[in-house]
């Protein structure tokens, strides 16, 4: 217990120290929200990766989908790396940075308002962000607190409250720069931790080959295998279609999440884009691929401890149970690993939510002509408010972690992904099509919560995203276009001439 406590105390002290160090960067709105738009490649890439992966992935998703799909759940991690990281940076990174800076937008709702010339659109987007980031935050508290219960035998409620306090302190102190520096530190911890944990868990099963052999011997009468022998070691697992839905939600979803896209706003320069693309992709391969690969062996740890009173598997208990037999040092590393992943994501969520509500809803609507310092104070107060709401939900969570996250990602990415993508690339995107995407994404997610016409909230979220990609161009063709002069003026930012070295670009003959 002493080893675990020492690691934990050291972790929290470093986080607070970084918050204090970063205070000088958080005096203005741009500094507090975007780090002054001058964050380098390593910090940006690690901020992107650590905001992507949290206790939701390590405890909730890895446990649930590893149990359902076996080793094939590793495809989810690879999808996260290729689609959610590599392609997101290539397709969105540069254009998001250029156009958001040209429009002087600091948040995603601010971008929609400026790009499509609609203040109501900006307000609606900010409301969607604030409402649907809450269940995501609650799911992170939920996952991390279950791991704390296993490691320290501390009641769930105390874990939630302590985590909320520490997250709030360092975000309020240092804003985006504090989260970016801490994300880098936390990312290093995550990389070391996941490799150590996978090695230890597989070693306890006799090594990789022996663990795979045991997985292949799981009886084919297990309902999910549908009679397939060795289903949990097969290439696409026992249920490829639902596996694809998870890959789409968790990978393509990042393209429409404000806390992820916001990282591109703060990028410093061209080199940061190129370097950040490589770093964030490799980070995702190791962290996400490692988490789902580890979770894929969950059935080897089948035990009464992971079942609820009704006899059903409690998915959020699978990974903590897998790790409970590790040494104290490794459990301490795991706790700090998941704490690192979760606090970085929480910091990103609370900062995104508070800045969106302040800059896109209160400013110019409720607060007129407010100076920068006061806006920063308001954002800091809203961080406390947002954390309090999510803690209340986390203390009595309504469903499994994966379902909470599915609802949040489905609504946010379903509403925002298509308008952002088309808005960056296509001059013909109309204001009406953005409204249609908002209604479609939120409508599918919320209606499915009550009507359950799509069995899995995960699949509902994936369908909402794909629907938006169809709805936006369809509605744009049928509705009035924006002023050509205005749109040409917005897209002119891509045509501005810049001078760079030959190391970056070869001139034509």
VENKA-V761972 format. One record per residue. N is the residue number from 1. RES is the residue in one letter. PSI is psi in degrees with one decimal (* if undefined). D_CENTER is the distance of its C-alpha to the mean C-alpha in Angstrom with 1 decimal. Layout:
((N	RES	PSI	D_CENTER) (N	RES	PSI	D_CENTER))
This chain:
((1	X	-36.8	31.1) (2	X	-41.5	32.2) (3	X	-46.1	30.2) (4	X	-41.4	27.0) (5	X	-39.1	27.8) (6	X	-46.6	28.7) (7	X	-40.9	25.4) (8	X	-46.1	23.5) (9	X	-42.6	25.8) (10	X	-42.2	25.5) (11	X	-49.4	21.7) (12	X	-36.2	21.9) (13	X	-40.9	24.8) (14	X	-42.5	23.0) (15	X	-45.3	20.0) (16	X	-40.2	22.6) (17	X	-41.3	24.8) (18	X	-39.4	22.1) (19	X	-43.2	21.6) (20	X	-43.9	25.4) (21	X	-35.4	25.7) (22	X	-0.1	23.2) (23	X	-35.0	25.0) (24	X	-20.8	27.1) (25	X	-6.2	24.2) (26	X	27.0	23.2) (27	X	-31.0	26.5) (28	X	169.2	25.8) (29	X	-47.0	23.2) (30	X	-38.6	22.2) (31	X	-42.2	22.1) (32	X	-39.7	20.1) (33	X	-37.4	17.4) (34	X	7.5	17.5) (35	X	27.2	19.5) (36	X	17.3	22.4) (37	X	36.5	20.7) (38	X	35.5	22.0) (39	X	131.4	19.2) (40	X	177.7	20.2) (41	X	-42.9	18.7) (42	X	-44.7	18.0) (43	X	-42.4	16.3) (44	X	-44.7	14.2) (45	X	-43.5	13.3) (46	X	-34.6	12.4) (47	X	-40.1	10.5) (48	X	-48.6	8.3) (49	X	-43.8	8.2) (50	X	-26.4	8.0) (51	X	-26.6	5.1) (52	X	-45.2	3.4) (53	X	131.9	5.9) (54	X	-164.4	7.5) (55	X	-24.0	10.6) (56	X	-42.8	9.1) (57	X	-50.1	9.3) (58	X	-43.6	12.4) (59	X	-48.9	14.3) (60	X	-62.0	13.4) (61	X	-46.3	12.5) (62	X	-39.1	14.6) (63	X	-50.0	17.4) (64	X	-49.1	17.6) (65	X	-25.5	17.3) (66	X	-39.3	19.2) (67	X	-39.6	21.9) (68	X	-40.0	22.0) (69	X	-4.0	22.0) (70	X	-148.3	23.2) (71	X	-22.9	22.7) (72	X	-16.3	21.7) (73	X	-16.7	18.2) (74	X	-27.2	17.8) (75	X	-31.3	17.6) (76	X	-44.9	14.1) (77	X	-40.7	13.2) (78	X	-37.0	15.4) (79	X	-40.3	14.0) (80	X	-40.1	10.5) (81	X	-45.3	12.7) (82	X	-50.5	15.1) (83	X	-47.5	13.5) (84	X	-23.9	9.8) (85	X	-66.3	11.0) (86	X	-55.4	14.8) (87	X	-33.4	15.5) (88	X	-44.0	12.8) (89	X	-42.6	14.5) (90	X	-45.1	17.9) (91	X	-40.5	17.8) (92	X	-32.5	15.9) (93	X	-62.7	16.1) (94	X	-48.0	19.8) (95	X	-38.2	20.5) (96	X	-45.3	17.8) (97	X	-49.6	19.2) (98	X	-50.4	22.8) (99	X	-37.8	22.7) (100	X	-36.8	20.7) (101	X	-38.5	23.1) (102	X	-39.0	26.0) (103	X	-3.5	25.2) (104	X	39.6	24.4) (105	X	139.8	21.2) (106	X	-15.8	18.7) (107	X	169.5	16.1) (108	X	-44.5	15.1) (109	X	-37.8	17.7) (110	X	-40.0	20.1) (111	X	-46.9	19.8) (112	X	-41.7	20.6) (113	X	-42.9	23.5) (114	X	-41.9	24.9) (115	X	-37.5	24.5) (116	X	10.3	26.0) (117	X	43.7	28.4) (118	X	111.6	27.4) (119	X	-41.4	27.0) (120	X	-34.2	26.5) (121	X	-41.3	23.6) (122	X	-42.3	21.9) (123	X	-42.7	22.6) (124	X	-42.6	21.4) (125	X	-39.9	18.0) (126	X	-35.9	17.7) (127	X	-41.8	18.7) (128	X	-44.5	16.1) (129	X	-51.1	13.3) (130	X	-42.8	15.0) (131	X	-44.6	15.8) (132	X	-4.0	12.7) (133	X	-19.1	10.3) (134	X	-51.3	12.8) (135	X	-31.5	12.4) (136	X	-45.8	8.7) (137	X	-42.7	10.1) (138	X	-37.9	13.1) (139	X	-31.8	11.6) (140	X	-44.8	10.3) (141	X	-44.2	13.9) (142	X	-51.5	15.3) (143	X	-45.1	14.1) (144	X	-38.9	15.0) (145	X	-31.3	18.2) (146	X	-35.9	19.5) (147	X	-37.6	19.3) (148	X	-39.3	21.2) (149	X	-43.6	23.8) (150	X	-41.9	24.5) (151	X	-38.9	24.8) (152	X	-7.7	26.6) (153	X	35.7	27.9) (154	X	134.8	26.8) (155	X	143.0	26.4) (156	X	-45.3	22.9) (157	X	-41.3	23.6) (158	X	-37.0	24.4) (159	X	-45.8	21.3) (160	X	-47.7	19.1) (161	X	-43.8	21.3) (162	X	-42.6	21.6) (163	X	-40.9	17.9) (164	X	-41.8	17.6) (165	X	-48.3	20.6) (166	X	-40.3	19.6) (167	X	-47.6	16.2) (168	X	-41.6	18.2) (169	X	-50.8	20.9) (170	X	-25.8	19.3) (171	X	-42.4	17.1) (172	X	-39.7	20.3) (173	X	-48.8	22.4) (174	X	-3.5	20.7) (175	X	-145.5	18.1) (176	X	-39.8	15.8) (177	X	-38.7	18.1) (178	X	-41.7	18.0) (179	X	-37.7	14.2) (180	X	-44.6	14.6) (181	X	-45.1	17.5) (182	X	-36.0	16.1) (183	X	-39.2	13.0) (184	X	-46.9	15.7) (185	X	-45.9	17.7) (186	X	-34.6	15.0) (187	X	-40.8	14.0) (188	X	-44.1	17.7) (189	X	-42.6	18.0) (190	X	-43.6	15.2) (191	X	-47.4	17.1) (192	X	-44.2	20.4) (193	X	-44.9	19.4) (194	X	-37.9	18.0) (195	X	-43.7	21.1) (196	X	-41.6	23.4) (197	X	-45.1	22.1) (198	X	-44.4	22.3) (199	X	-43.7	25.8) (200	X	-43.2	27.0) (201	X	-46.2	25.9) (202	X	-34.5	27.5) (203	X	-37.2	30.5) (204	X	-17.3	31.1) (205	X	11.0	31.4) (206	X	12.4	34.0) (207	X	170.9	31.7) (208	X	-50.4	29.6) (209	X	-39.0	32.5) (210	X	-38.8	33.8) (211	X	-41.0	30.4) (212	X	-40.4	30.2) (213	X	-42.2	33.8) (214	X	-39.7	33.1) (215	X	-38.9	30.2) (216	X	-22.8	32.5) (217	X	0.0	35.1) (218	X	128.9	33.1) (219	X	139.7	35.6) (220	X	-1.3	35.2) (221	X	-0.2	36.1) (222	X	125.7	32.6) (223	X	-41.4	31.8) (224	X	-23.2	28.5) (225	X	-13.3	30.3) (226	X	36.9	32.8) (227	X	1.6	35.5) (228	X	121.9	34.0) (229	X	137.3	35.2) (230	X	27.7	32.6) (231	X	-34.0	29.8) (232	X	-2.9	27.2) (233	X	6.7	28.0) (234	X	165.6	28.4) (235	X	-45.3	26.5) (236	X	8.4	24.5) (237	X	-175.6	25.0) (238	X	-14.5	26.8) (239	X	73.0	24.7) (240	X	-35.4	23.5) (241	X	-47.8	22.9) (242	X	-30.2	20.4) (243	X	-40.6	18.8) (244	X	-40.0	18.5) (245	X	-40.4	16.8) (246	X	-41.8	14.0) (247	X	-44.7	13.7) (248	X	-48.5	13.7) (249	X	-49.4	11.1) (250	X	-15.7	8.4) (251	X	-58.1	9.7) (252	X	-24.8	11.1) (253	X	-32.4	8.6) (254	X	-23.4	6.6) (255	X	-18.8	10.2) (256	X	9.4	10.3) (257	X	124.5	7.4) (258	X	-35.2	9.3) (259	X	-20.2	7.2) (260	X	-50.2	6.5) (261	X	-31.1	10.1) (262	X	-24.2	11.5) (263	X	-30.9	11.5) (264	X	-26.0	14.1) (265	X	-33.2	16.3) (266	X	0.0	17.0) (267	X	143.8	18.0) (268	X	-51.9	21.7) (269	X	-175.0	23.5) (270	X	-43.0	24.0) (271	X	-36.6	24.0) (272	X	-35.0	20.5) (273	X	-50.6	19.3) (274	X	-48.0	21.2) (275	X	-42.4	20.5) (276	X	-35.7	16.8) (277	X	-46.5	16.5) (278	X	-46.6	18.3) (279	X	-47.4	16.7) (280	X	-33.5	13.0) (281	X	-46.9	14.3) (282	X	-38.3	16.4) (283	X	-44.2	13.8) (284	X	-38.6	11.7) (285	X	-46.8	15.1) (286	X	-49.9	16.0) (287	X	-56.7	13.0) (288	X	-46.5	11.5) (289	X	-41.7	15.1) (290	X	-42.6	16.6) (291	X	-49.3	14.7) (292	X	-33.8	15.5) (293	X	-44.7	18.9) (294	X	-47.2	19.7) (295	X	-26.8	18.7) (296	X	-17.8	21.0) (297	X	13.7	24.0) (298	X	-34.6	23.3) (299	X	-15.0	26.5) (300	X	-11.8	28.6) (301	X	26.7	27.9) (302	X	125.6	29.1) (303	X	150.1	30.6) (304	X	-23.3	31.7) (305	X	-21.7	29.3) (306	X	6.3	26.3) (307	X	144.7	28.1) (308	X	-178.1	28.3) (309	X	-25.8	31.6) (310	X	2.5	31.6) (311	X	-2.9	31.5) (312	X	152.0	28.0) (313	X	130.6	25.4) (314	X	98.0	22.9) (315	X	-35.8	19.9) (316	X	-8.6	18.1) (317	X	-10.0	21.3) (318	X	-55.3	21.5) (319	X	-45.5	19.6) (320	X	-38.5	21.1) (321	X	-38.5	24.5) (322	X	-35.3	24.1) (323	X	-11.7	23.7) (324	X	-21.6	26.3) (325	X	0.6	29.2) (326	X	166.5	28.0) (327	X	163.2	29.9) (328	X	-39.9	29.3) (329	X	-44.9	28.1) (330	X	-37.3	25.5) (331	X	-39.1	24.3) (332	X	-40.8	24.1) (333	X	-41.9	22.0) (334	X	-44.3	19.7) (335	X	-45.3	19.3) (336	X	-35.8	18.6) (337	X	-53.0	16.2) (338	X	-33.8	14.0) (339	X	-41.5	14.8) (340	X	-48.9	13.6) (341	X	-40.6	10.2) (342	X	-42.6	9.9) (343	X	-32.8	11.7) (344	X	-40.5	9.8) (345	X	-43.2	6.6) (346	X	-44.4	9.3) (347	X	-44.1	11.2) (348	X	-41.0	8.8) (349	X	-46.8	8.5) (350	X	-35.4	12.3) (351	X	-42.8	13.2) (352	X	-45.8	11.8) (353	X	-46.3	13.4) (354	X	-40.5	16.6) (355	X	-37.5	17.1) (356	X	-47.0	16.7) (357	X	-38.8	19.1) (358	X	-52.6	21.5) (359	X	-32.2	21.7) (360	X	-18.7	21.4) (361	X	-54.2	23.1) (362	X	-44.3	25.4) (363	X	133.3	26.6) (364	X	-14.1	29.5) (365	X	-51.0	29.5) (366	X	-42.4	30.2) (367	X	119.9	30.5) (368	X	132.4	32.9) (369	X	55.8	33.5) (370	X	135.6	31.4) (371	X	162.2	31.4) (372	X	-47.2	28.4) (373	X	-37.4	28.9) (374	X	-37.2	29.1) (375	X	-39.6	25.8) (376	X	-41.7	24.1) (377	X	-39.3	25.8) (378	X	-42.7	24.6) (379	X	-39.9	21.0) (380	X	-39.3	21.5) (381	X	-39.8	23.2) (382	X	-27.9	20.5) (383	X	-44.8	17.9) (384	X	-43.5	20.4) (385	X	-45.9	20.7) (386	X	-42.7	17.0) (387	X	-40.2	16.7) (388	X	-43.8	20.0) (389	X	-46.7	19.0) (390	X	-32.4	15.9) (391	X	-42.0	18.2) (392	X	-42.2	20.8) (393	X	-41.2	18.7) (394	X	-29.4	17.5) (395	X	-22.7	21.2) (396	X	67.3	22.0) (397	X	137.6	19.1) (398	X	-19.1	20.2) (399	X	-175.2	18.9) (400	X	157.7	17.0) (401	X	-48.5	13.5) (402	X	-36.2	12.5) (403	X	-38.7	14.4) (404	X	-46.2	12.8) (405	X	-37.2	9.3) (406	X	-40.5	11.2) (407	X	-46.5	13.0) (408	X	-52.5	10.3) (409	X	-38.9	8.4) (410	X	-46.1	12.1) (411	X	-47.1	13.5) (412	X	-53.4	11.2) (413	X	-34.5	10.9) (414	X	-36.7	14.4) (415	X	-40.4	15.8) (416	X	-26.5	14.4) (417	X	-54.8	13.9) (418	X	-47.3	17.7) (419	X	-36.4	19.1) (420	X	-49.8	17.0) (421	X	-51.6	18.0) (422	X	-35.2	21.5) (423	X	-30.6	21.9) (424	X	-27.2	21.4) (425	X	-27.7	23.7) (426	X	119.8	26.2) (427	X	-22.1	28.8) (428	X	-0.1	29.7) (429	X	130.7	26.6) (430	X	161.9	28.0) (431	X	-40.8	27.0) (432	X	-35.9	28.0) (433	X	-31.8	25.6) (434	X	-43.7	22.6) (435	X	-42.3	23.9) (436	X	-39.2	24.3) (437	X	-40.8	20.7) (438	X	-47.2	19.6) (439	X	-41.3	22.2) (440	X	-50.4	21.3) (441	X	-50.7	17.6) (442	X	-38.5	18.1) (443	X	-47.7	21.4) (444	X	-44.9	20.5) (445	X	-48.8	17.7) (446	X	-44.6	19.9) (447	X	-35.3	23.1) (448	X	-25.7	21.9) (449	X	-34.7	21.0) (450	X	-39.0	24.8) (451	X	-21.1	26.6) (452	X	36.7	24.7) (453	X	-15.2	26.0) (454	X	118.1	23.1) (455	X	-44.2	23.1) (456	X	128.8	19.4) (457	X	-27.1	16.7) (458	X	-50.0	14.5) (459	X	-33.9	17.3) (460	X	-41.2	17.7) (461	X	-42.4	14.2) (462	X	-41.7	15.0) (463	X	-38.5	18.4) (464	X	-40.1	17.3) (465	X	-48.6	15.5) (466	X	-38.7	18.6) (467	X	-40.8	20.9) (468	X	-37.7	19.6) (469	X	-24.0	20.4) (470	X	-40.8	23.8) (471	X	-43.8	24.5) (472	X	-52.3	23.9) (473	X	-34.4	26.5) (474	X	-45.8	28.8) (475	X	-34.8	29.0) (476	X	-36.1	29.2) (477	X	-30.5	32.3) (478	X	-8.5	34.0) (479	X	160.8	33.2) (480	X	138.6	34.7) (481	X	158.6	33.3) (482	X	161.3	32.4) (483	X	128.1	35.2) (484	X	-41.9	35.7) (485	X	-41.4	36.5) (486	X	-45.2	33.4) (487	X	-41.7	31.1) (488	X	-37.2	33.1) (489	X	-36.7	32.7) (490	X	-46.2	28.9) (491	X	-10.0	28.8) (492	X	-21.6	31.5) (493	X	-28.3	28.9) (494	X	-19.4	28.2) (495	X	-1.3	32.0) (496	X	136.3	32.6) (497	X	135.8	34.5) (498	X	155.8	33.3) (499	X	126.2	35.1) (500	X	168.8	33.5) (501	X	158.9	35.0) (502	X	-21.5	36.2) (503	X	-27.9	33.9) (504	X	-26.3	31.1) (505	X	130.7	33.1) (506	X	130.1	36.5) (507	X	153.5	38.9) (508	X	152.3	40.7) (509	X	*	44.3))
